[in-house]
Amino acid sequence: MAKIGIPKEILDNEYRVALTQAGAKTLIAEGHTVFVQKNAGVGSGISDEEYKLAGAAVLPDAAAVFGESELILKVKEPQDSEIALLNKQHLLFTYLHLAAKPELALALAKTQATCIGYETVQLDNGQLPLLTPMSEIAGRMAPQIGARLLEKQNGGRGVILGGVPGVARGEVLIIGGGTVGTNAAKIALGMKARVTIFDLSLDRLRYLDDIFGGHVTTIYSIGQYLENRLLGADLVIGAVLVPGKQAPRLVTKEMVKKMKPGSVVIDVSVDQGGCIETIHTTTHSKPTYVYEGVLHYGVANMPGAVPWTSTRALTNATLPFVQKLARLGFAATSDDLALARGVNIHGGDIVHPGVLEAVGTPVKQSR
């Protein structure tokens, strides 16, 4: 039976936790032991007492949790203090996004821990079951955040997305028609904005045109078409994903320079490096910066701002995979091809093709 550890997240303003009390109770009923760091769930509305009632042991700090556990469940990639606690006995299951962070990939490889990324667990049909719930949330948040940033006191143009009678509605441009883009379009349409979606898949564009009943404009993502539309956009949402790889840079600096002063860019794909050349990662405490008059938002853990919802959505998705890993350990990756695709690092080796491509050369540790 597995010893499972749930440390408290320490990324800036990250209030999610990797496992709810209900998830802990399920694992404990199957014979596993669950260790939860003190106050790990408080930001998500889950008290230490609730974890205790579920049968979990609450430990005082991260060192105690890592020291007692074999399977470590987290939400975000390990920070420096957590990397120092990892060793070859650990199986880490969390969001990693290592293609955008080659230095982190190298540091994790040196620990010789096995690291499986939620975002690279992939079904045979191409779906990403553990990334999808957070993509849904981030997509739905993006127009809300954009609407606030467009207010003049927040640095925006002073535009309301829904317009008013006699005044044009705001223009929302979404780059990528996957889960993030689709959910962003739903909310932007609900705000009565004019919405355009770019994508490279004609089949996807046909699907989007159908489900939105023609209320969004769909455009095949060729550079000139994108550049022309950027000139009139009030809010641009980057929603491009190539599973396990760095996002392609589709919007150049020169394109951004031509955008309207006070327009807003939100690049949800920033956790994979971003699809907008001028984006860089920001935090919830300092979420924005201005480049050439355009307000940029690059928070890589957007769902951390709505932890009550996102923690529960995350556990709903991860728990079946956690149960397999708890029961079988790394051998679960032989039994489950989706989990096997999620392995980024094993035995000191970087093994995921997308991460290897980003790092540049295979890294082998002497063992």
N, C-alpha and C positions, 0 to 999 in steps of 0.2 A: 504494500500500500504506500501511496506517495505522501511526502511531506510538502505541502504547498504554501508558498509565502506570498503575502500581499503587502508590499511596502507602500508607504505614503508617497504620492507623487510630489516632486519638488521643483518641477518646471514652473516658470513664472505664471502665477495665477492659474494653475492647473488644479481644478477642484474635482476631477473625476477620480474614481477608484476602479481597479481592475475587476472586482468581483462584488456583487451585492450580497447581502446577508442570506437571501434566498438561494443564490448560487453556492454559497459556503455550506448551507444546510444540506443541499443536494450532494455535494462532494463528501461531506462528513458521513452522510447516511450510506454512502458506498464504501466506507471504511477508511477514507483518507483523513489526514490531519491537516488542518488549516491554521496558519499563523498569520495574524493581521497586525500591522504596526498601529500603535496607539494613534487615534484620531485620523486614520487613513480614510475613513468614509464620511467624516463630518461634513465636508464640503458638498457631498452628494446627498446629504440628509440621512445618513446612516450612522448611528452612534456605536461606540464600543460595546455598550450593553446589548445592543441588538445582535452584534456579532457573537457575543458570549452566549446569548440565548440560543443562537443557531448551533452552538457547540465549538466555535472557534476559540483559539487561545490568542489573547491580545498581548503583544510584546512591546517593550518601551521604545525601541528605535530600529532603524533599518539594519544595523549590524546584527542585531539579534534575529531579525527575520531572515536575512540572507544566511546567517550561520546555522539556522535550524532547518532550512528548506532545501529541497532538491529542484522543485519546479517553481520558478519565480514568475508570477503574473503581474504585469504592469500595463499602463496605458501608453505612456510615451517612452521614447528611447532613453537609455540610461544616461544620467549625468555623471560627471567625473567622480563624484564621491561614491556613486553606485557601481561604476566600473571597477573601482578598487575592491569591491566586495565580491565580485564574481570570480569563479574558478571553474575548473574542468568538471566538477561534480554538478554544476548547475545547468538546467535547461530553462532558458529565458524565452517567454512568450509575450510579445508586446508589439506595438507599432515601432518600426525601426527606420524606414525610409532611408536606407543606407546609400542608395545610388546618389543622393544629394549630399551625403556626408562621408566621403571616402576616409577622412581621418578617423571618424568614429568606427567605421568598419575595421580599420587596421587595429585600433585600440581594443575592440571587442575580440578580434581574432587572437590577440596576445593573451587574453584571459583563458582561452581554450574552452570557454563555455559554449554550449550549443544554443544558437540564437535563431528563433523562428519568428518571422515578421507577419503580423496580422495581415498587412496590406499585400503580401505576396502569396497567401493561401488562396489557391485558385481551383475552381471546379473544372470538370472536363469541358463544360460549355463556355468557359472563359469568364464566368462570373467570379467576383471577389466578395465572398459572403461576409468577411470580417471588416472589409473596408466600406461596404455599402451603407451600413447604418450611420456611420460618421459622415459619409459623403452626402447622405440625405439631409442630415442636420446642417452641415456646413453650407450646402446649397440653399437651404431654406433661410439660413441666417444672412447670407451675403446680400440680398436685396434690402433686408431690414437695416443692416449696418450701413450699406451704401446710401440709403435714404437719409439716415441721420448725418452721415458725413457730407452730404450735399447741402445741408443747412449752412448758412453763411457763417454763423459763429463757430462752426466746426472746420471751417476752411474751404467749404464747397461753394458752388456757383450760386446757391440760393434757389435751388429748383426743387419743387415737389413732384415726385414721379408721376402721380396721378393727374397732374394739371388741374385746371378748373374750367368751367364753361367759358369759352372765348380765349383760352390760353392753352397752347400746345402741351401735351403730356411729355414727361421726360423720356429720353431714349436710353434703353438698356441694351447693351451688346454683350452676348454670352459666347465665349470661345470654347467650344466643346459641348456636345450634346449627350453626354453620358449621364450618370446618376446625379452628379453635382449640377450640371447644366440644366437638366430636366427639372430638378427641384427648384433651382433658382428661377427658372421661367415660370413655374406655377405661382410662386410668391410675387414675382414682379408683375405678372398678369393680374393677380389679385389686387395689386396696388394701382391697377389701371395704367401701367406704363406701356409704352411701345417697346416691343421686345423683338430682337433679332438673334438668331442662333446660328453660329458657324460650326461646321463639322466636315470632316474629310470622307465620311461614309454617306453615300447617297441613300443606302437602305435606311440608315438611322434618320436622315433628314426626312425621308418619306414617312417613317414612323412618327416623328415629331409633328410633322404637318398634319397627320391623321389625328393624333390624340389631342392636339390643341385646336383642331377644327379650323385651321387657317388663321387663327388669332395671333400667331407668331410668324415672323418672316424667317424662312430658312434659306441659308446661302452656303453653297459649297466653298470650302475654306481655301481659296486661292489668294495669295498675298495682296494683289491689287484690289480685289473686292474688299478684303479686310481693311486695308489702309483707307480706302474711300469711306467706309462706314465709321471708322474711328473718328473722323473729323467732326461728325455730328453727335457723337455719343456723350451722354451725361455720366453714365455709369458703365464701366467695363468689368466684366467678371471673367477671370481666367479659370477654366474648368477642364484643362487638358490632362489626360492620364495615359501613360504608356506603362502598363504594369511592371513594377520592379526596376524601371529605368528612369533616368532623368527626363523631365518634361522638355519637349522641344521648344525653343524660343521662337514664338510666332509673331510677337509684337516687338519691333526693334526700337532702339532709342530714338531714331529719326521719326518713327511713327508717333511716338509719345510726344515729341516736341511739337507736332502739328495739332495735337488735341486742344480742345478748348480750355482756357484757364479756369481752374476751379472744378474741372471734371474729376471723377474719382475712379481709381483702379483698385479692384480687390482680386488678388490672385490666389485662389484656393489651392492651386497646384504648387504653391511655394514650398510645401513640405517635400516635393520632388524636384526642387530647384527653380520652379516657376516657369510659366510660358511667356512672361513679359520680361524683356531684357532689363528693365529698370527696377525690377522688384528685388528686394532682399528681405530676409526674415525679420519680423518685428515681434513685439510681445503685447500681451493684453495691457500691461501698464504703460507702454509707449507704442501704441499700435500704428501710428501713421508718420509719414514724412512727405515732403514736397519735392518733386523733381520737375523742373521746367514748367512750374505752375500747376502740375497735376498732382492731386492728393493720392498717395499710395498707401494701401493697407496690406500688410504681409504677415499677419498672425498665423503661425503654422498649426496652432491647436485651437482653432475656432470653437469646436464643440465643448472645450473646457469651460466656456462661459455659461453653458446651460447644463451643468453636471447632473441635476436631478433627472433630466430626460436622457442625456447621453450615456450615463453610467448604466442605466437599466437597459437601454438599447444595445449597448456593447455586450453586457453579460448574456442577453438573449441570444446573441449571435455566437459568442465565443464558447459558451458552456459545453456544447456537444464535443467540440474539439479538445477542450480542457479535460473532459472526462476520459477521452481516448489517451491523451498524454499522461494523465494521472494513472491510468490503468496499465499502460504498456511502456511508458517512458519513450525514449527516442525510437524504439521499435514501432511505435504507432505510425511513423512516417513510411514504413514498409507496408503497413496495412491500409493506409489512406493516402492516395496519390495527391489529393489537395494539400494535405499537410506536408508531404514531401516537397511540393513546389514552394512551400513557404520557408524552407530551410535556407537561411542566408549564410550562416557560419556553423561549422561543425569540426570539432577536434583541432582547432587552430587554423583551419582552412576556410577561406572565403569561397563559397560554393555556388552562390546564386549568379547566373550569367549576367544579369543586369548590374549587379554590384561589382562583379569582376570587371565589367566594361568600364565602369566609372572609376574604379581604382587604377586600372590600366594594366596591371600585371597580376598574375596569381600570387598569392602570399601563402607560403608553406611554413609552418612552424615545426621546429625539430621536436620530435616526441620520443 
